Amino acid sequence: MEINTMQAIGAGLFACALLHTFAAKSLESLAYRYPRHAGLFHLLGEVEVVFGFWAFVLIVAMALVSGGAEAITYAESRQYTEPLFVFVVMVVAASRPILEIVRHLLVLVARLTPVRTNLALAWLGLAAVPLLGSLITEPAAMTLAALMLAPQIFRQGIPEWLKYGALGVLFVNVSIGGTLTSYAAPPVLMVASAWNWDTAFMASTFGWKSGLAVLINATGITFLLRSHLHEEALSIIDNPAPQVPLLVSAIHLIFLAAVVTLAHHPVLFLGLFLLFLGYTQAYEKYQNPLILKEGLLVGFFLAGLVVLGGMQQWWLQPIVSSLGPTALFFGALGLTAITDNAALTYLGSLIAGISDQAKYMLVAGAVAGGGLTVIANAPNPAGVALLRRGFNDESIGAVGLLLGALPPTAVAALFFLL
């Protein structure tokens, strides 16, 4: 296959972005060693900045090689609906009224269990909320779970290896927990229409396996965390600020439901988001500061991945199309660690004559590997943005995440291969 100049440059810059992702924690630590350039190192050490930064490099390189018009045409040809949706749903789902509803429900359920409330609450955050992603979408579930778990698990006093273990479980569980329906998980959404996979098919083929894997993963890490979860952390969750009126909470839920329903119509959900911003200003006393910065950084990351990923089809699709079903499962599981799993399944949907078994293996491998790296699944950058302050140097290392995600990934893979 003949490779043109831009394809080679695109692959090279994609490799640079991957290496940058793994080096982000080291760059963050350089900010303390060289305070004169701390601002630059802090910027380059932000995982959410990585792919956006290299996407700009790609566009500049394309302008130099192919001309400015070609570079602009390529940038404008990309589909940015998912980055925009993740930004909007993160901000809405993390609003105080939504968080209080989820908090009260989880605490109520936790108190009905036969184990310690704080232990049950951590388990619910790692199991029930990720499965809820099948209804409210994975990015919303990731946002809610991260904000609920942060004061319990991702804080000072918890061993670093356990925090990485919990992060790996959270990322894997969110990735597979969205497969009970046909619209909540981005890698499923990419193929559902093309392959006629409806919610009934997803629940019967993937859902029960995902559910069992989620429960096992959450139970295992909660057992390891049991001696580190204290009532002091629970008090932060259990005693929020003055209660939000029921009507205000109901309106926030309506906004969230409308955004999820209109997830594929950016003009509409962005219009709703502007209305939501106005509403939160009108009733400011019932709000906490919105996570606009975190949401924008995550959107920037995903938009950069869209731009860089669009140049990788020439080498990814031949690999996907050449593998048998079992090899395709493990190939997808590995490849999703270095490219967004939705992009991987989308490439699979373009393969003519792919068998039903190969379809299953491709999607199963893509969702099973969705917790291995920050870029493996669209909601992962949201989790990183919301939880990194609980780690040393306020950054999350790629190697630590990979090691933490390997055990829950193996559990998910085992169930999908049954």
Legacy VTK file of the C-alpha trace (Angstrom):
# vtk DataFile Version 3.0
C-alpha trace
ASCII
DATASET POLYDATA
POINTS 418 float
0.000 0.000 0.000
1.378 3.376 -1.021
1.604 5.829 1.857
1.440 9.536 1.062
3.312 12.235 2.955
0.401 13.377 5.096
-0.473 9.825 6.134
3.093 9.309 7.349
3.092 12.662 9.160
-0.298 11.938 10.711
0.864 8.543 12.008
4.085 10.069 13.343
2.255 12.848 15.189
-0.245 10.344 16.576
2.702 8.352 17.953
4.116 11.568 19.455
0.782 12.236 21.153
0.742 8.713 22.613
4.282 9.118 23.957
3.332 12.540 25.327
0.394 10.936 27.156
2.691 8.477 28.892
5.184 11.260 29.704
2.585 13.727 31.050
3.200 12.863 34.710
6.960 13.314 34.261
6.426 16.703 32.623
4.236 17.743 35.543
7.010 16.881 37.999
9.494 18.992 35.992
7.398 22.047 36.859
8.619 21.754 40.462
12.246 21.188 39.480
12.373 24.117 37.055
10.056 26.789 38.477
11.179 29.330 35.871
9.301 27.364 33.212
6.676 25.868 35.538
3.781 27.288 33.523
4.896 25.559 30.320
5.515 22.230 32.066
2.151 22.413 33.827
0.468 23.045 30.468
2.232 20.189 28.688
1.695 17.948 31.715
-2.086 18.266 31.466
-3.274 14.976 29.951
-6.353 16.737 28.580
-4.155 19.129 26.578
-2.085 16.442 24.848
-4.198 15.483 21.841
-5.502 19.000 21.282
-1.916 20.255 21.187
-0.760 17.642 18.671
-3.907 18.153 16.599
-2.852 21.782 16.129
0.605 20.557 15.119
-1.034 18.268 12.542
-3.103 21.087 11.064
-0.024 23.331 10.819
1.941 20.499 9.164
-0.912 19.880 6.735
-1.019 23.586 5.873
2.724 23.540 5.119
2.606 20.323 3.076
-0.782 20.491 1.339
-1.763 24.147 1.661
-3.882 26.148 4.051
-7.156 25.444 2.228
-6.617 21.699 2.483
-5.835 21.933 6.206
-8.981 23.981 6.892
-11.114 21.616 4.805
-9.812 18.614 6.755
-10.363 20.255 10.160
-13.903 21.252 9.219
-14.701 17.793 7.843
-14.277 16.150 11.250
-17.323 15.278 13.355
-17.187 17.096 16.721
-20.576 16.087 18.108
-19.118 13.716 20.708
-16.616 16.222 22.213
-19.364 18.843 22.412
-21.795 16.395 24.005
-19.267 15.191 26.583
-18.539 18.803 27.569
-22.222 19.668 27.972
-23.285 16.481 29.770
-20.314 16.740 32.165
-21.274 20.236 33.258
-24.990 19.469 33.601
-24.493 16.120 35.383
-22.034 17.675 37.842
-24.388 20.471 38.886
-25.217 20.525 42.585
-28.925 19.570 42.318
-28.100 16.459 40.232
-25.299 15.453 42.576
-27.534 15.825 45.621
-30.214 13.599 44.098
-27.673 10.879 43.318
-26.004 11.350 46.711
-29.239 10.952 48.651
-30.300 7.887 46.656
-26.941 6.159 47.098
-26.780 6.914 50.815
-30.346 5.602 51.239
-29.509 2.354 49.459
-26.169 2.045 51.291
-27.891 2.285 54.667
-30.191 -0.587 53.729
-27.279 -2.958 53.099
-25.884 -5.269 55.801
-22.346 -3.805 55.560
-20.864 -0.505 56.744
-22.483 2.470 55.018
-19.211 3.931 53.754
-18.189 0.555 52.323
-21.545 0.097 50.601
-21.412 3.640 49.253
-18.003 3.072 47.672
-19.248 -0.182 46.120
-22.334 1.527 44.699
-20.182 4.279 43.188
-18.032 1.666 41.442
-20.873 -0.652 40.395
-24.328 0.934 40.294
-23.344 4.314 38.835
-21.318 2.812 35.933
-24.293 0.571 35.084
-26.497 3.658 35.225
-24.446 4.837 32.249
-26.598 2.592 30.055
-29.445 5.037 30.703
-27.823 8.470 31.127
-24.797 7.786 28.845
-21.267 6.900 29.893
-19.869 10.463 30.180
-22.634 11.429 32.617
-22.075 8.247 34.637
-18.325 8.883 34.764
-18.882 12.436 35.988
-21.292 11.388 38.736
-19.181 8.434 39.864
-15.971 10.478 39.957
-17.496 13.270 42.019
-19.124 10.805 44.427
-15.977 8.697 44.888
-13.440 11.524 45.097
-13.863 12.334 48.811
-13.950 8.647 49.742
-11.243 6.963 47.685
-9.290 9.513 45.667
-7.857 11.520 48.552
-4.820 11.738 50.785
-4.396 8.778 53.119
-5.305 6.115 50.563
-2.292 4.141 49.213
-1.439 5.207 45.681
-1.643 1.684 44.280
-5.174 1.300 45.621
-6.225 4.586 44.046
-4.909 3.385 40.692
-6.708 0.076 41.224
-9.974 1.889 41.936
-9.437 4.176 38.941
-8.875 1.174 36.686
-12.055 -0.480 37.970
-14.038 2.728 37.487
-12.818 3.198 33.903
-13.383 -0.437 32.915
-16.796 -0.593 34.600
-17.960 2.590 32.871
-16.738 1.240 29.516
-18.575 -2.070 29.807
-21.435 -0.737 31.936
-22.854 1.227 29.017
-23.489 -1.880 26.909
-26.923 -2.712 28.342
-28.482 -0.378 25.752
-27.654 0.531 22.155
-27.153 4.282 22.600
-25.089 4.924 25.743
-21.629 3.532 24.885
-19.852 5.367 22.028
-18.285 2.181 20.533
-21.724 0.533 20.442
-23.399 3.609 19.044
-20.989 3.608 16.101
-22.219 0.211 14.898
-25.766 -0.107 16.277
-27.481 1.398 13.249
-25.244 -0.250 10.641
-25.598 -3.722 12.182
-29.209 -3.369 13.447
-28.262 -3.851 17.101
-31.132 -2.641 19.289
-31.343 -2.415 23.085
-32.899 -5.877 23.406
-29.979 -7.390 21.481
-27.406 -5.494 23.567
-28.984 -6.511 26.873
-29.199 -10.202 25.936
-25.808 -10.455 24.208
-23.553 -8.049 26.131
-25.545 -6.671 29.054
-25.682 -9.614 31.448
-21.988 -10.362 30.937
-21.099 -6.728 31.532
-23.280 -6.614 34.645
-21.576 -9.627 36.212
-18.105 -8.301 35.397
-18.966 -4.896 36.876
-20.185 -6.474 40.117
-17.075 -8.650 40.476
-14.693 -5.774 39.721
-16.398 -3.422 42.169
-16.538 -6.076 44.897
-12.859 -6.941 44.533
-11.504 -3.398 44.804
-13.954 -2.470 47.578
-12.716 -5.458 49.590
-9.132 -4.201 49.220
-10.201 -0.697 50.242
-12.255 -1.763 53.252
-9.701 -0.806 55.907
-9.064 2.625 54.356
-12.648 3.862 54.131
-13.566 5.918 57.177
-16.674 7.675 58.411
-14.934 11.052 58.105
-14.961 10.731 54.315
-18.608 9.685 54.404
-19.569 12.791 56.374
-18.439 14.964 53.463
-20.924 13.175 51.215
-23.691 12.746 53.751
-23.888 16.368 54.904
-24.211 18.626 51.871
-24.976 22.345 51.855
-28.575 23.532 52.502
-31.055 21.403 50.605
-32.016 22.275 47.053
-35.784 22.693 46.488
-37.439 19.738 44.787
-38.604 21.877 41.850
-35.052 23.086 41.126
-33.769 19.495 41.219
-36.575 18.367 38.917
-35.712 21.083 36.390
-32.060 20.020 36.426
-33.114 16.423 35.793
-35.211 17.603 32.851
-32.197 19.449 31.432
-30.048 16.317 31.811
-32.680 14.065 30.220
-33.145 16.485 27.315
-29.393 16.724 26.678
-29.075 12.915 26.676
-32.082 12.568 24.349
-30.612 15.127 21.923
-27.067 13.720 22.135
-26.750 13.504 18.341
-28.071 16.985 17.636
-25.402 19.494 18.716
-27.332 22.591 17.685
-30.195 21.593 19.967
-28.251 20.394 23.002
-25.927 23.420 22.831
-28.988 25.668 22.777
-30.342 23.830 25.810
-26.982 24.226 27.503
-27.059 28.000 27.067
-30.528 28.002 28.604
-29.180 25.843 31.441
-26.392 28.361 32.114
-28.971 31.123 32.342
-31.098 29.070 34.717
-28.167 28.351 37.048
-27.395 32.076 37.155
-31.002 32.889 37.993
-30.946 30.435 40.940
-27.305 30.820 41.888
-27.858 30.204 45.615
-28.721 26.579 44.875
-25.613 25.997 42.772
-21.950 25.190 43.232
-19.448 26.514 40.669
-19.997 24.652 37.400
-17.081 22.521 36.173
-16.691 24.545 32.977
-12.884 24.402 32.953
-12.769 20.627 33.410
-15.468 20.124 30.795
-13.720 22.354 28.263
-10.399 20.550 28.771
-12.050 17.184 28.197
-13.828 18.485 25.096
-10.498 19.830 23.818
-8.863 16.450 24.397
-11.579 14.558 22.522
-11.648 17.062 19.655
-7.897 16.611 19.280
-8.375 12.851 19.224
-10.989 13.246 16.482
-8.588 15.315 14.362
-5.569 13.045 14.876
-7.590 9.839 14.692
-9.005 10.764 11.316
-5.545 10.288 9.815
-5.089 6.733 11.133
-7.679 4.839 9.078
-5.107 3.830 6.448
-3.263 1.518 8.865
-5.986 0.654 11.395
-8.636 -0.661 9.012
-6.371 -3.232 7.261
-5.388 -4.620 10.666
-9.001 -4.921 11.817
-10.198 -6.480 8.564
-7.388 -9.074 8.420
-7.986 -10.696 11.818
-10.095 -13.749 12.603
-12.794 -13.518 15.324
-10.662 -14.537 18.336
-7.632 -12.613 17.140
-9.951 -9.689 16.457
-11.082 -9.678 20.090
-7.560 -9.456 21.459
-6.476 -7.139 18.660
-9.350 -4.772 19.429
-8.607 -4.989 23.154
-5.000 -3.974 22.509
-5.645 -1.399 19.806
-8.280 0.401 21.846
-5.531 1.288 24.341
-3.852 3.456 21.715
-6.923 4.781 19.940
-10.465 5.631 20.950
-12.606 2.471 21.004
-15.441 4.235 19.176
-13.091 5.010 16.279
-12.068 1.359 16.216
-15.600 -0.004 16.024
-16.501 2.626 13.438
-13.718 1.305 11.198
-15.093 -2.190 11.725
-18.539 -1.067 10.596
-17.016 -0.107 7.234
-15.796 -3.657 6.533
-18.064 -5.357 4.003
-19.211 -8.901 4.737
-17.949 -9.046 8.331
-19.448 -12.074 10.140
-21.754 -11.814 13.155
-19.117 -13.484 15.328
-16.477 -11.000 14.189
-18.865 -8.119 14.920
-19.362 -9.364 18.458
-15.638 -9.911 19.044
-14.723 -6.469 17.736
-17.142 -4.620 20.004
-16.463 -6.889 22.992
-12.715 -6.306 22.718
-13.167 -2.572 22.238
-15.320 -2.095 25.342
-13.282 -4.541 27.476
-10.132 -2.524 26.780
-11.827 0.820 27.385
-10.137 1.395 30.740
-6.520 0.686 29.853
-5.535 4.265 28.967
-6.923 7.768 29.095
-7.666 7.743 25.371
-9.250 4.275 25.221
-12.796 5.487 25.963
-14.356 8.921 25.548
-15.446 9.370 29.217
-11.957 8.576 30.600
-10.587 12.123 30.233
-13.541 13.330 32.285
-12.564 10.959 35.092
-8.952 12.109 34.915
-9.941 15.776 35.029
-12.118 15.264 38.113
-9.913 12.839 40.075
-6.288 13.752 39.385
-6.039 16.075 42.404
-6.324 13.034 44.644
-3.075 11.563 43.276
0.537 12.457 43.986
1.667 15.584 42.083
-2.014 16.030 41.155
-1.497 13.994 37.996
-2.357 10.477 36.862
0.406 8.352 35.376
-0.329 6.295 32.280
1.625 3.296 33.586
-0.203 3.360 36.923
-3.567 3.492 35.161
-2.588 0.632 32.847
-1.527 -1.584 35.754
-4.637 -0.693 37.750
-6.914 -1.493 34.811
-5.377 -4.854 33.882
-7.215 -7.005 36.509
-10.736 -5.623 35.803
-9.987 -5.781 32.060
-9.114 -9.475 32.424
-12.404 -10.100 34.272
-14.389 -8.328 31.533
-12.512 -10.196 28.799
-13.214 -13.538 30.491
-16.963 -12.915 30.597
-17.098 -11.668 26.993
-15.224 -14.755 25.774
-17.596 -17.168 27.546
LINES 1 419
418 0 1 2 3 4 5 6 7 8 9 10 11 12 13 14 15 16 17 18 19 20 21 22 23 24 25 26 27 28 29 30 31 32 33 34 35 36 37 38 39 40 41 42 43 44 45 46 47 48 49 50 51 52 53 54 55 56 57 58 59 60 61 62 63 64 65 66 67 68 69 70 71 72 73 74 75 76 77 78 79 80 81 82 83 84 85 86 87 88 89 90 91 92 93 94 95 96 97 98 99 100 101 102 103 104 105 106 107 108 109 110 111 112 113 114 115 116 117 118 119 120 121 122 123 124 125 126 127 128 129 130 131 132 133 134 135 136 137 138 139 140 141 142 143 144 145 146 147 148 149 150 151 152 153 154 155 156 157 158 159 160 161 162 163 164 165 166 167 168 169 170 171 172 173 174 175 176 177 178 179 180 181 182 183 184 185 186 187 188 189 190 191 192 193 194 195 196 197 198 199 200 201 202 203 204 205 206 207 208 209 210 211 212 213 214 215 216 217 218 219 220 221 222 223 224 225 226 227 228 229 230 231 232 233 234 235 236 237 238 239 240 241 242 243 244 245 246 247 248 249 250 251 252 253 254 255 256 257 258 259 260 261 262 263 264 265 266 267 268 269 270 271 272 273 274 275 276 277 278 279 280 281 282 283 284 285 286 287 288 289 290 291 292 293 294 295 296 297 298 299 300 301 302 303 304 305 306 307 308 309 310 311 312 313 314 315 316 317 318 319 320 321 322 323 324 325 326 327 328 329 330 331 332 333 334 335 336 337 338 339 340 341 342 343 344 345 346 347 348 349 350 351 352 353 354 355 356 357 358 359 360 361 362 363 364 365 366 367 368 369 370 371 372 373 374 375 376 377 378 379 380 381 382 383 384 385 386 387 388 389 390 391 392 393 394 395 396 397 398 399 400 401 402 403 404 405 406 407 408 409 410 411 412 413 414 415 416 417
